[in-house]
Amino acid sequence: MADVYPEFREAVNMSAADLRKWLGTAESKDVGQKASAGAESVGHDSGRKIVELLDKTKSALTEADEQHMHKVVGYVHRHLAQRPEGDITETKWRYSLMNWGHDPLKD
C-alpha cells in the first residue's frame, strides 16, 4: 500500500468534505461515461468511493481500496495530459476530474 498512497494523496487534491459537496451538484452528475441514460457515471461512482477512502485511516485501507487508488492515480494523470486550451473553469474536462477528486484550479 505504501507505494500508491502518496501518489493517491497527490492526485486527489480535494478534501472529503469538498468532494462530497461537489458530488451533490448537477454539474457533477451531468459529466462522464454512463452505462445508460439516467445511470450514474463511472467518475461519479469513483468519487463516492474516493470520499470513503479519504474518510478511512491509512491502516484501515484494503486491497480493493489500493486497487481503486491505482485507478484514480492513472485516471487523473491521463486526464491532466489532455488539458484543453483556454479557460477551464466551467468545462466538462474540469468537472470530470473533480468527480475523481482532483480540481485542476487548485494546482
Buried (B, 14 or more C-beta within 10 A) or exposed (E): EEEBBEBBBEBBBBEBEBBBEBBEEEEBBEBBEBEEEEEBBBBBBBBEBBBEBBEEEEEEBEEEBBEBBBBBBEBBEEBBEEEEEEEBEEBEBBBBBBBBBBBBEEE
